[in-house]
Structure formats: C-alpha cells, structure tokens
C-alpha cells in the first residue's frame, strides 16, 4: 500500500542508452527509406494537360496515335546504390559496436567474478 517515491530519476545503463539510440536511428532510417520510395513513385506519374500540346488534344478532336518507341534501360540509379551502401555501412557499424560492448562486458565480468 505504501510506496516510497524518490525525486531522483533513474539513470539509463549503457546498454539501454545504446538500444534507445539504435531504435531512434532505425526509425529515422525507415522514415527516409519510406520517403524515398514515395517520392520516386509520385514523380513517375504523367498528368495529362488539356488543350494543345503533347499530353492533350483540343476538345472535339481525336488524337492520332503516334509511333511507339520502345526504350530499354536497365540498372539502378546512383542515389539508390548510395543509399544501400550507407545503410549497409551503418548496420555494420552498429553490429560492430554491439559486439565490442558485449565482448568487453563479458571480459570485465570474468575478471571481477
């Protein structure tokens, strides 16, 4: 029934702080990737413009079909390659920090215990 309330905030351990930073970085990375996917999808749409011009015809006139040109292009844009490389480097750095801290904490525990 009775609890003691302390005014002092609890300090986070190094592992909890690292997990929190990792969660924030993962959230930001996910947001950037989602934003990049949406922007490329939104930019791919062609909006027809009424009137004369390449995208619309005058009202009452049937547009004649033009010649069909097939353009074959493959590969991945450079910004996507850069984004993948940065994400891989970030994941490798985070994994290296986790492994180093885990190894250091085990070594310290075996020396003191």
MOPAC internal coordinates of N, CA, C and O (Angstrom, degrees):
PM7 1SCF
backbone

  N    0.0000 0     0.00 0     0.00 0    0    0    0
  C    1.4411 1     0.00 0     0.00 0    1    0    0
  C    1.5032 1   112.48 1     0.00 0    2    1    0
  O    1.2310 1   121.22 1   138.92 1    3    2    1
  N    1.3147 1   115.26 1   -41.08 1    3    2    1
  C    1.4481 1   118.80 1  -177.96 1    5    3    2
  C    1.5290 1   109.30 1  -100.75 1    6    5    3
  O    1.2310 1   121.17 1   -49.64 1    7    6    5
  N    1.2849 1   115.37 1   130.36 1    7    6    5
  C    1.4599 1   119.44 1   177.40 1    9    7    6
  C    1.5092 1   108.78 1  -123.85 1   10    9    7
  O    1.2310 1   121.43 1   -29.17 1   11   10    9
  N    1.2976 1   114.87 1   150.83 1   11   10    9
  C    1.4524 1   117.56 1   177.14 1   13   11   10
  C    1.5246 1   108.26 1   -94.68 1   14   13   11
  O    1.2310 1   120.65 1   -49.21 1   15   14   13
  N    1.2773 1   116.35 1   130.79 1   15   14   13
  C    1.4576 1   122.28 1  -179.20 1   17   15   14
  C    1.5214 1   107.80 1  -105.84 1   18   17   15
  O    1.2310 1   121.56 1   -59.48 1   19   18   17
  N    1.2993 1   114.62 1   120.52 1   19   18   17
  C    1.4597 1   118.04 1   177.78 1   21   19   18
  C    1.5172 1   108.74 1   -99.47 1   22   21   19
  O    1.2310 1   120.88 1   -30.89 1   23   22   21
  N    1.2951 1   115.93 1   149.11 1   23   22   21
  C    1.4600 1   121.50 1  -179.55 1   25   23   22
  C    1.5233 1   112.08 1   -87.77 1   26   25   23
  O    1.2310 1   120.45 1   167.44 1   27   26   25
  N    1.3072 1   116.75 1   -12.56 1   27   26   25
  C    1.4488 1   121.40 1  -176.39 1   29   27   26
  C    1.5352 1   109.99 1   -86.94 1   30   29   27
  O    1.2310 1   120.60 1   -46.05 1   31   30   29
  N    1.3342 1   116.45 1   133.95 1   31   30   29
  C    1.4611 1   120.87 1   179.33 1   33   31   30
  C    1.5191 1   109.64 1   -78.62 1   34   33   31
  O    1.2310 1   121.17 1   -33.40 1   35   34   33
  N    1.3066 1   115.37 1   146.60 1   35   34   33
  C    1.4606 1   120.43 1   178.77 1   37   35   34
  C    1.5268 1   109.42 1   -73.73 1   38   37   35
  O    1.2310 1   121.00 1   -41.53 1   39   38   37
  N    1.3221 1   115.69 1   138.47 1   39   38   37
  C    1.4691 1   120.20 1   178.65 1   41   39   38
  C    1.5164 1   108.92 1   -88.30 1   42   41   39
  O    1.2310 1   121.27 1   -39.81 1   43   42   41
  N    1.3159 1   115.17 1   140.19 1   43   42   41
  C    1.4523 1   120.06 1   178.05 1   45   43   42
  C    1.5211 1   109.96 1   -77.93 1   46   45   43
  O    1.2310 1   121.26 1   -37.17 1   47   46   45
  N    1.3011 1   115.20 1   142.83 1   47   46   45
  C    1.4635 1   118.86 1   175.75 1   49   47   46
  C    1.5294 1   108.71 1   -75.85 1   50   49   47
  O    1.2310 1   120.78 1    -9.94 1   51   50   49
  N    1.3116 1   116.11 1   170.06 1   51   50   49
  C    1.4652 1   120.15 1  -178.97 1   53   51   50
  C    1.5297 1   110.66 1   -63.40 1   54   53   51
  O    1.2310 1   120.30 1   140.99 1   55   54   53
  N    1.3203 1   117.02 1   -39.01 1   55   54   53
  C    1.4674 1   120.26 1   179.17 1   57   55   54
  C    1.5217 1   111.92 1   -65.45 1   58   57   55
  O    1.2310 1   120.33 1   137.78 1   59   58   57
  N    1.3334 1   116.98 1   -42.22 1   59   58   57
  C    1.4605 1   120.53 1   179.42 1   61   59   58
  C    1.5253 1   110.76 1   -66.82 1   62   61   59
  O    1.2310 1   120.66 1   141.70 1   63   62   61
  N    1.3201 1   116.33 1   -38.30 1   63   62   61
  C    1.4577 1   120.38 1   177.95 1   65   63   62
  C    1.5306 1   110.54 1   -65.50 1   66   65   63
  O    1.2310 1   120.65 1   138.49 1   67   66   65
  N    1.3245 1   116.35 1   -41.51 1   67   66   65
  C    1.4616 1   121.04 1   178.81 1   69   67   66
  C    1.5269 1   111.23 1   -65.60 1   70   69   67
  O    1.2310 1   120.34 1   139.75 1   71   70   69
  N    1.3262 1   116.96 1   -40.25 1   71   70   69
  C    1.4694 1   120.48 1   177.28 1   73   71   70
  C    1.5275 1   110.98 1   -64.07 1   74   73   71
  O    1.2310 1   120.44 1   140.83 1   75   74   73
  N    1.3203 1   116.77 1   -39.17 1   75   74   73
  C    1.4597 1   120.09 1   179.11 1   77   75   74
  C    1.5278 1   111.18 1   -66.10 1   78   77   75
  O    1.2310 1   120.39 1   136.62 1   79   78   77
  N    1.3300 1   116.86 1   -43.38 1   79   78   77
  C    1.4670 1   120.65 1   178.18 1   81   79   78
  C    1.5229 1   110.04 1   -63.55 1   82   81   79
  O    1.2310 1   120.22 1   138.54 1   83   82   81
  N    1.3331 1   117.19 1   -41.46 1   83   82   81
  C    1.4657 1   121.11 1   178.33 1   85   83   82
  C    1.5206 1   111.01 1   -62.87 1   86   85   83
  O    1.2310 1   120.15 1   138.94 1   87   86   85
  N    1.3143 1   117.31 1   -41.06 1   87   86   85
  C    1.4623 1   120.40 1   178.91 1   89   87   86
  C    1.5256 1   111.13 1   -64.32 1   90   89   87
  O    1.2310 1   120.20 1   139.55 1   91   90   89
  N    1.3159 1   117.23 1   -40.45 1   91   90   89
  C    1.4633 1   120.46 1   178.57 1   93   91   90
  C    1.5239 1   110.58 1   -65.44 1   94   93   91
  O    1.2310 1   120.59 1   135.47 1   95   94   93
  N    1.3387 1   116.47 1   -44.53 1   95   94   93
  C    1.4674 1   119.62 1   178.57 1   97   95   94
  C    1.5273 1   111.80 1   -63.57 1   98   97   95
  O    1.2310 1   119.99 1   140.98 1   99   98   97
  N    1.3290 1   117.63 1   -39.02 1   99   98   97
  C    1.4596 1   120.66 1   178.32 1  101   99   98
  C    1.5286 1   110.84 1   -65.94 1  102  101   99
  O    1.2310 1   120.23 1   141.10 1  103  102  101
  N    1.3138 1   117.16 1   -38.90 1  103  102  101
  C    1.4636 1   120.80 1   178.21 1  105  103  102
  C    1.5221 1   110.93 1   -65.81 1  106  105  103
  O    1.2310 1   120.24 1   135.02 1  107  106  105
  N    1.3098 1   117.15 1   -44.98 1  107  106  105
  C    1.4692 1   120.48 1   179.01 1  109  107  106
  C    1.5232 1   110.73 1   -64.34 1  110  109  107
  O    1.2310 1   120.07 1   137.64 1  111  110  109
  N    1.3351 1   117.47 1   -42.36 1  111  110  109
  C    1.4620 1   120.76 1   178.73 1  113  111  110
  C    1.5234 1   111.01 1   -62.88 1  114  113  111
  O    1.2310 1   120.26 1   137.29 1  115  114  113
  N    1.3175 1   117.11 1   -42.71 1  115  114  113
  C    1.4638 1   120.78 1   177.26 1  117  115  114
  C    1.5209 1   111.90 1   -62.52 1  118  117  115
  O    1.2310 1   120.66 1   140.00 1  119  118  117
  N    1.3245 1   116.34 1   -40.00 1  119  118  117
  C    1.4687 1   119.79 1   177.86 1  121  119  118
  C    1.5146 1   112.16 1   -64.84 1  122  121  119
  O    1.2310 1   120.53 1   139.03 1  123  122  121
  N    1.3336 1   116.60 1   -40.97 1  123  122  121
  C    1.4691 1   120.04 1   179.11 1  125  123  122
  C    1.5219 1   110.44 1   -66.22 1  126  125  123
  O    1.2310 1   120.07 1   138.65 1  127  126  125
  N    1.3360 1   117.48 1   -41.35 1  127  126  125
  C    1.4653 1   120.22 1   178.80 1  129  127  126
  C    1.5300 1   111.28 1   -65.46 1  130  129  127
  O    1.2310 1   120.24 1   139.07 1  131  130  129
  N    1.3245 1   117.14 1   -40.93 1  131  130  129
  C    1.4662 1   119.87 1   177.47 1  133  131  130
  C    1.5231 1   110.86 1   -64.70 1  134  133  131
  O    1.2310 1   120.55 1   139.37 1  135  134  133
  N    1.3233 1   116.55 1   -40.63 1  135  134  133
  C    1.4591 1   120.30 1   178.02 1  137  135  134
  C    1.5271 1   110.60 1   -62.92 1  138  137  135
  O    1.2310 1   120.32 1   137.19 1  139  138  137
  N    1.3200 1   116.99 1   -42.81 1  139  138  137
  C    1.4672 1   120.68 1  -179.88 1  141  139  138
  C    1.5281 1   110.94 1   -63.97 1  142  141  139
  O    1.2310 1   119.96 1   141.97 1  143  142  141
  N    1.3263 1   117.68 1   -38.03 1  143  142  141
  C    1.4631 1   120.76 1   178.98 1  145  143  142
  C    1.5281 1   111.19 1   -68.07 1  146  145  143
  O    1.2310 1   120.15 1   140.45 1  147  146  145
  N    1.3100 1   117.31 1   -39.55 1  147  146  145
  C    1.4672 1   120.73 1  -179.02 1  149  147  146
  C    1.5214 1   110.89 1   -70.35 1  150  149  147
  O    1.2310 1   120.11 1   138.70 1  151  150  149
  N    1.3083 1   117.39 1   -41.30 1  151  150  149
  C    1.4635 1   120.56 1  -178.28 1  153  151  150
  C    1.5191 1   111.12 1   -63.48 1  154  153  151
  O    1.2310 1   119.67 1   137.20 1  155  154  153
  N    1.3253 1   118.24 1   -42.80 1  155  154  153
  C    1.4692 1   119.49 1   179.86 1  157  155  154
  C    1.5207 1   111.00 1   -68.12 1  158  157  155
  O    1.2310 1   119.59 1   144.03 1  159  158  157
  N    1.3258 1   118.38 1   -35.97 1  159  158  157
  C    1.4591 1   120.70 1   178.64 1  161  159  158
  C    1.5335 1   110.58 1   -69.71 1  162  161  159
  O    1.2310 1   119.92 1   141.83 1  163  162  161
  N    1.2996 1   117.77 1   -38.17 1  163  162  161
  C    1.4597 1   120.40 1  -179.56 1  165  163  162
  C    1.5264 1   111.63 1   -72.10 1  166  165  163
  O    1.2310 1   120.17 1   149.35 1  167  166  165
  N    1.3110 1   117.28 1   -30.65 1  167  166  165
  C    1.4600 1   120.33 1  -178.82 1  169  167  166
  C    1.5250 1   112.31 1   -78.03 1  170  169  167
  O    1.2310 1   119.75 1   165.85 1  171  170  169
  N    1.3199 1   118.08 1   -14.15 1  171  170  169
  C    1.4594 1   121.03 1  -175.96 1  173  171  170
  C    1.5289 1   112.48 1   -81.95 1  174  173  171
  O    1.2310 1   119.18 1   166.63 1  175  174  173
  N    1.3104 1   119.16 1   -13.37 1  175  174  173
  C    1.4613 1   121.88 1  -176.55 1  177  175  174
  C    1.5246 1   110.67 1   -78.57 1  178  177  175
  O    1.2310 1   121.13 1   -39.44 1  179  178  177
  N    1.3384 1   115.45 1   140.56 1  179  178  177
  C    1.4504 1   121.52 1   174.10 1  181  179  178
  C    1.5255 1   107.51 1  -107.56 1  182  181  179
  O    1.2310 1   120.32 1   -58.46 1  183  182  181
  N    1.3039 1   116.98 1   121.54 1  183  182  181
  C    1.4566 1   121.49 1  -177.60 1  185  183  182
  C    1.5232 1   108.16 1   -96.63 1  186  185  183
  O    1.2310 1   119.73 1   -58.65 1  187  186  185
  N    1.3432 1   118.12 1   121.35 1  187  186  185
  C    1.4616 1   119.72 1  -179.62 1  189  187  186
  C    1.5298 1   111.44 1   -69.43 1  190  189  187
  O    1.2310 1   120.99 1   -42.55 1  191  190  189
  N    1.3149 1   115.72 1   137.45 1  191  190  189
  C    1.4525 1   121.82 1  -179.92 1  193  191  190
  C    1.5212 1   107.55 1  -108.96 1  194  193  191
  O    1.2310 1   119.31 1   -54.18 1  195  194  193
  N    1.3350 1   118.92 1   125.82 1  195  194  193
  C    1.4620 1   119.73 1  -179.91 1  197  195  194
  C    1.5334 1   111.25 1   -69.52 1  198  197  195
  O    1.2310 1   121.06 1   -27.48 1  199  198  197
  N    1.3199 1   115.58 1   152.52 1  199  198  197
  C    1.4575 1   120.40 1   178.87 1  201  199  198
  C    1.5174 1   111.25 1   103.84 1  202  201  199
  O    1.2310 1   121.09 1     8.05 1  203  202  201
  N    1.3262 1   115.52 1  -171.95 1  203  202  201
  C    1.4572 1   119.65 1   179.95 1  205  203  202
  C    1.5163 1   110.03 1   -69.56 1  206  205  203
  O    1.2310 1   121.28 1   -31.45 1  207  206  205
  N    1.2788 1   115.16 1   148.55 1  207  206  205
  C    1.4520 1   119.59 1   177.97 1  209  207  206
  C    1.5099 1   110.63 1   140.11 1  210  209  207
  O    1.2310 1   120.56 1    -0.29 1  211  210  209
  N    1.2819 1   116.53 1   179.71 1  211  210  209
  C    1.4564 1   119.41 1  -175.50 1  213  211  210
  C    1.5263 1   113.97 1   -71.89 1  214  213  211
  O    1.2310 1   119.35 1   160.49 1  215  214  213
  N    1.3437 1   118.84 1   -19.51 1  215  214  213
  C    1.4561 1   120.23 1  -174.66 1  217  215  214
  C    1.5222 1   113.64 1  -104.98 1  218  217  215
  O    1.2310 1   119.43 1   171.73 1  219  218  217
  N    1.2825 1   118.70 1    -8.27 1  219  218  217
  C    1.4508 1   119.39 1  -178.37 1  221  219  218
  C    1.5127 1   111.05 1  -149.25 1  222  221  219
  O    1.2310 1   120.75 1   -15.84 1  223  222  221
  N    1.3053 1   116.18 1   164.16 1  223  222  221
  C    1.4628 1   121.29 1   178.76 1  225  223  222
  C    1.5140 1   108.39 1  -120.21 1  226  225  223
  O    1.2310 1   121.43 1   -18.23 1  227  226  225
  N    1.3268 1   114.86 1   161.77 1  227  226  225
  C    1.4613 1   118.18 1   177.96 1  229  227  226
  C    1.5186 1   109.15 1   -66.76 1  230  229  227
  O    1.2310 1   119.80 1   -32.15 1  231  230  229
  N    1.3186 1   117.99 1   147.85 1  231  230  229
  C    1.4627 1   120.15 1   178.94 1  233  231  230
  C    1.5270 1   110.36 1   -60.66 1  234  233  231
  O    1.2310 1   120.64 1   -43.19 1  235  234  233
  N    1.3226 1   116.38 1   136.81 1  235  234  233
  C    1.4556 1   121.55 1   178.84 1  237  235  234
  C    1.5202 1   113.53 1    89.75 1  238  237  235
  O    1.2310 1   119.20 1   171.22 1  239  238  237
  N    1.2873 1   119.12 1    -8.78 1  239  238  237
  C    1.4528 1   122.00 1   179.39 1  241  239  238
  C    1.5253 1   108.68 1  -111.22 1  242  241  239
  O    1.2310 1   121.12 1   -46.62 1  243  242  241
  N    1.2969 1   115.46 1   133.38 1  243  242  241
  C    1.4627 1   119.77 1   177.56 1  245  243  242
  C    1.5232 1   108.73 1   -81.57 1  246  245  243
  O    1.2310 1   121.18 1   -44.37 1  247  246  245
  N    1.2662 1   115.34 1   135.63 1  247  246  245
  C    1.4559 1   119.70 1   179.25 1  249  247  246
  C    1.5275 1   109.18 1   -80.01 1  250  249  247
  O    1.2310 1   121.08 1   -47.03 1  251  250  249
  N    1.3233 1   115.55 1   132.97 1  251  250  249
  C    1.4616 1   119.54 1   177.21 1  253  251  250
  C    1.5230 1   108.95 1   -82.77 1  254  253  251
  O    1.2310 1   121.11 1   -42.79 1  255  254  253
  N    1.3078 1   115.49 1   137.21 1  255  254  253
  C    1.4622 1   116.45 1   178.23 1  257  255  254
  C    1.5192 1   110.72 1   -69.89 1  258  257  255
  O    1.2310 1   121.22 1   -41.81 1  259  258  257
  N    1.3052 1   115.28 1   138.19 1  259  258  257
  C    1.4556 1   121.15 1   179.27 1  261  259  258
  C    1.5195 1   110.29 1   -91.11 1  262  261  259
  O    1.2310 1   121.09 1    -3.75 1  263  262  261
  N    1.3039 1   115.53 1   176.25 1  263  262  261
  C    1.4662 1   118.10 1   178.31 1  265  263  262
  C    1.5304 1   110.72 1   -68.21 1  266  265  263
  O    1.2310 1   121.39 1   -34.73 1  267  266  265
  N    1.2929 1   114.94 1   145.27 1  267  266  265
  C    1.4519 1   120.65 1  -179.63 1  269  267  266
  C    1.5228 1   108.44 1   -93.50 1  270  269  267
  O    1.2310 1   120.88 1   -56.66 1  271  270  269
  N    1.3132 1   115.92 1   123.34 1  271  270  269
  C    1.4556 1   120.85 1   178.21 1  273  271  270
  C    1.5213 1   108.29 1  -115.45 1  274  273  271
  O    1.2310 1   121.20 1   -55.53 1  275  274  273
  N    1.2942 1   115.30 1   124.47 1  275  274  273
  C    1.4527 1   120.34 1  -179.59 1  277  275  274
  C    1.5192 1   107.94 1   -98.30 1  278  277  275
  O    1.2310 1   121.48 1   -58.62 1  279  278  277
  N    1.3084 1   114.77 1   121.38 1  279  278  277
  C    1.4616 1   120.59 1   179.12 1  281  279  278
  C    1.5163 1   106.92 1  -111.86 1  282  281  279
  O    1.2310 1   121.00 1   -61.56 1  283  282  281
  N    1.3010 1   115.70 1   118.44 1  283  282  281
  C    1.4599 1   120.85 1   179.12 1  285  283  282
  C    1.5220 1   108.55 1   -98.53 1  286  285  283
  O    1.2310 1   121.18 1   -60.35 1  287  286  285
  N    1.2971 1   115.34 1   119.65 1  287  286  285
  C    1.4691 1   120.01 1   177.21 1  289  287  286
  C    1.5167 1   107.31 1  -137.10 1  290  289  287
  O    1.2310 1   120.84 1   -40.44 1  291  290  289
  N    1.2695 1   116.00 1   139.56 1  291  290  289
  C    1.4535 1   119.51 1   179.92 1  293  291  290
  C    1.5040 1   110.45 1  -132.82 1  294  293  291
  O    1.2310 1   121.90 1    -3.41 1  295  294  293
  N    1.2919 1   113.96 1   176.59 1  295  294  293
  C    1.4533 1   118.90 1   177.79 1  297  295  294
  C    1.5125 1   111.87 1   104.84 1  298  297  295
  O    1.2310 1   121.88 1     4.94 1  299  298  297
  N    1.2926 1   114.01 1  -175.06 1  299  298  297
  C    1.4495 1   121.04 1  -177.79 1  301  299  298
  C    1.5286 1   108.71 1  -124.86 1  302  301  299
  O    1.2310 1   120.22 1   -42.02 1  303  302  301
  N    1.3367 1   117.18 1   137.98 1  303  302  301
  C    1.4704 1   119.07 1   178.66 1  305  303  302
  C    1.5300 1   111.34 1   -61.24 1  306  305  303
  O    1.2310 1   121.61 1   -27.74 1  307  306  305
  N    1.3245 1   114.53 1   152.26 1  307  306  305
  C    1.4560 1   120.44 1  -176.87 1  309  307  306
  C    1.5130 1   114.10 1   -61.65 1  310  309  307
  O    1.2310 1   119.65 1   145.45 1  311  310  309
  N    1.3464 1   118.28 1   -34.55 1  311  310  309
  C    1.4556 1   119.73 1  -178.07 1  313  311  310
  C    1.5266 1   110.57 1   -67.62 1  314  313  311
  O    1.2310 1   120.03 1   147.93 1  315  314  313
  N    1.3490 1   117.55 1   -32.07 1  315  314  313
  C    1.4578 1   119.46 1   178.23 1  317  315  314
  C    1.5311 1   110.85 1   -69.80 1  318  317  315
  O    1.2310 1   120.77 1   140.97 1  319  318  317
  N    1.3307 1   116.13 1   -39.03 1  319  318  317
  C    1.4601 1   120.29 1   177.33 1  321  319  318
  C    1.5251 1   109.76 1   -63.10 1  322  321  319
  O    1.2310 1   120.55 1   137.50 1  323  322  321
  N    1.3241 1   116.56 1   -42.50 1  323  322  321
  C    1.4626 1   120.80 1   178.49 1  325  323  322
  C    1.5228 1   111.14 1   -63.52 1  326  325  323
  O    1.2310 1   120.32 1   137.50 1  327  326  325
  N    1.3284 1   117.00 1   -42.50 1  327  326  325
  C    1.4600 1   121.33 1   179.79 1  329  327  326
  C    1.5202 1   110.95 1   -62.86 1  330  329  327
  O    1.2310 1   120.10 1   138.24 1  331  330  329
  N    1.3188 1   117.42 1   -41.76 1  331  330  329
  C    1.4596 1   120.95 1   178.86 1  333  331  330
  C    1.5249 1   110.22 1   -65.84 1  334  333  331
  O    1.2310 1   120.19 1   138.27 1  335  334  333
  N    1.3299 1   117.24 1   -41.73 1  335  334  333
  C    1.4649 1   120.76 1  -179.90 1  337  335  334
  C    1.5290 1   110.92 1   -64.31 1  338  337  335
  O    1.2310 1   120.21 1   138.44 1  339  338  337
  N    1.3263 1   117.21 1   -41.56 1  339  338  337
  C    1.4691 1   120.79 1   179.34 1  341  339  338
  C    1.5278 1   110.31 1   -65.83 1  342  341  339
  O    1.2310 1   120.20 1   137.48 1  343  342  341
  N    1.3289 1   117.23 1   -42.52 1  343  342  341
  C    1.4677 1   120.50 1   178.82 1  345  343  342
  C    1.5285 1   110.99 1   -63.98 1  346  345  343
  O    1.2310 1   120.18 1   139.44 1  347  346  345
  N    1.3281 1   117.26 1   -40.56 1  347  346  345
  C    1.4658 1   120.21 1   178.51 1  349  347  346
  C    1.5253 1   111.09 1   -65.67 1  350  349  347
  O    1.2310 1   120.20 1   139.02 1  351  350  349
  N    1.3265 1   117.22 1   -40.98 1  351  350  349
  C    1.4624 1   120.33 1   178.64 1  353  351  350
  C    1.5245 1   110.85 1   -65.22 1  354  353  351
  O    1.2310 1   120.32 1   139.58 1  355  354  353
  N    1.3274 1   116.99 1   -40.42 1  355  354  353
  C    1.4612 1   120.78 1   178.72 1  357  355  354
  C    1.5225 1   110.83 1   -64.95 1  358  357  355
  O    1.2310 1   120.26 1   137.04 1  359  358  357
  N    1.3355 1   117.12 1   -42.96 1  359  358  357
  C    1.4699 1   120.38 1   178.45 1  361  359  358
  C    1.5230 1   110.85 1   -63.70 1  362  361  359
  O    1.2310 1   120.06 1   139.51 1  363  362  361
  N    1.3322 1   117.49 1   -40.49 1  363  362  361
  C    1.4627 1   120.47 1   178.91 1  365  363  362
  C    1.5273 1   111.32 1   -66.00 1  366  365  363
  O    1.2310 1   120.25 1   140.67 1  367  366  365
  N    1.3264 1   117.12 1   -39.33 1  367  366  365
  C    1.4652 1   120.23 1   178.74 1  369  367  366
  C    1.5214 1   111.02 1   -65.53 1  370  369  367
  O    1.2310 1   120.36 1   137.44 1  371  370  369
  N    1.3238 1   116.92 1   -42.56 1  371  370  369
  C    1.4645 1   120.53 1   179.43 1  373  371  370
  C    1.5228 1   110.08 1   -64.27 1  374  373  371
  O    1.2310 1   120.26 1   136.50 1  375  374  373
  N    1.3279 1   117.11 1   -43.50 1  375  374  373
  C    1.4645 1   120.26 1   178.92 1  377  375  374
  C    1.5285 1   110.76 1   -62.65 1  378  377  375
  O    1.2310 1   120.34 1   139.60 1  379  378  377
  N    1.3268 1   116.95 1   -40.40 1  379  378  377
  C    1.4625 1   120.25 1   179.77 1  381  379  378
  C    1.5247 1   110.84 1   -64.29 1  382  381  379
  O    1.2310 1   119.98 1   138.76 1  383  382  381
  N    1.3179 1   117.65 1   -41.24 1  383  382  381
  C    1.4705 1   120.69 1   178.95 1  385  383  382
  C    1.5207 1   110.41 1   -65.21 1  386  385  383
  O    1.2310 1   120.00 1   136.50 1  387  386  385
  N    1.3350 1   117.61 1   -43.50 1  387  386  385
  C    1.4699 1   120.79 1   178.27 1  389  387  386
  C    1.5237 1   110.87 1   -60.12 1  390  389  387
  O    1.2310 1   120.43 1   132.47 1  391  390  389
  N    1.3338 1   116.78 1   -47.53 1  391  390  389
  C    1.4604 1   119.64 1  -178.61 1  393  391  390
  C    1.5263 1   111.66 1   -64.70 1  394  393  391
  O    1.2310 1   120.19 1   140.07 1  395  394  393
  N    1.3166 1   117.24 1   -39.93 1  395  394  393
  C    1.4623 1   120.33 1   179.98 1  397  395  394
  C    1.5187 1   111.17 1   -64.96 1  398  397  395
  O    1.2310 1   120.65 1   136.11 1  399  398  397
  N    1.3166 1   116.37 1   -43.89 1  399  398  397
  C    1.4727 1   119.18 1  -179.91 1  401  399  398
  C    1.5214 1   111.47 1   -67.85 1  402  401  399
  O    1.2310 1   120.46 1   142.62 1  403  402  401
  N    1.3369 1   116.73 1   -37.38 1  403  402  401
  C    1.4649 1   119.00 1   178.15 1  405  403  402
  C    1.5276 1   110.27 1   -65.35 1  406  405  403
  O    1.2310 1   120.09 1   137.53 1  407  406  405
  N    1.3297 1   117.44 1   -42.47 1  407  406  405
  C    1.4555 1   121.25 1   179.66 1  409  407  406
  C    1.5328 1   110.71 1   -65.74 1  410  409  407
  O    1.2310 1   120.60 1   139.16 1  411  410  409
  N    1.3251 1   116.45 1   -40.84 1  411  410  409
  C    1.4602 1   120.14 1   179.70 1  413  411  410
  C    1.5277 1   111.14 1   -66.03 1  414  413  411
  O    1.2310 1   119.80 1   139.25 1  415  414  413
  N    1.3242 1   117.99 1   -40.75 1  415  414  413
  C    1.4628 1   119.95 1  -179.58 1  417  415  414
  C    1.5184 1   111.11 1   -68.33 1  418  417  415
  O    1.2310 1   119.41 1   144.88 1  419  418  417
  N    1.3247 1   118.73 1   -35.12 1  419  418  417
  C    1.4631 1   121.01 1   177.41 1  421  419  418
  C    1.5193 1   110.60 1   -68.91 1  422  421  419
  O    1.2310 1   120.67 1   139.94 1  423  422  421
  N    1.3225 1   116.32 1   -40.06 1  423  422  421
  C    1.4705 1   120.60 1   180.00 1  425  423  422
  C    1.5377 1   109.31 1   -63.91 1  426  425  423
  O    1.2310 1   120.39 1   135.92 1  427  426  425
  N    1.3400 1   116.86 1   -44.08 1  427  426  425
  C    1.4674 1   120.29 1  -179.97 1  429  427  426
  C    1.5183 1   110.97 1   -65.83 1  430  429  427
  O    1.2310 1   120.04 1   143.50 1  431  430  429
  N    1.3445 1   117.52 1   -36.50 1  431  430  429
  C    1.4549 1   120.49 1  -179.97 1  433  431  430
  C    1.5283 1   110.49 1   -69.56 1  434  433  431
  O    1.2310 1   119.80 1   142.67 1  435  434  433
  N    1.3325 1   117.98 1   -37.33 1  435  434  433
  C    1.4611 1   119.61 1  -178.84 1  437  435  434
  C    1.5293 1   111.27 1   -73.23 1  438  437  435
  O    1.2310 1   119.90 1   149.72 1  439  438  437
  N    1.3221 1   117.79 1   -30.28 1  439  438  437
  C    1.4665 1   120.67 1   179.22 1  441  439  438
  C    1.5230 1   110.20 1   -73.08 1  442  441  439
  O    1.2310 1   120.17 1   137.37 1  443  442  441
  N    1.3475 1   117.28 1   -42.63 1  443  442  441
  C    1.4681 1   119.99 1  -176.77 1  445  443  442
  C    1.5161 1   111.98 1   -81.34 1  446  445  443
  O    1.2310 1   119.56 1   155.20 1  447  446  445
  N    1.3642 1   118.45 1   -24.80 1  447  446  445
  C    1.4694 1   121.16 1  -173.48 1  449  447  446
  C    1.4317 1   115.26 1   -93.31 1  450  449  447
  O    1.2310 1   120.10 1   180.00 1  451  450  449

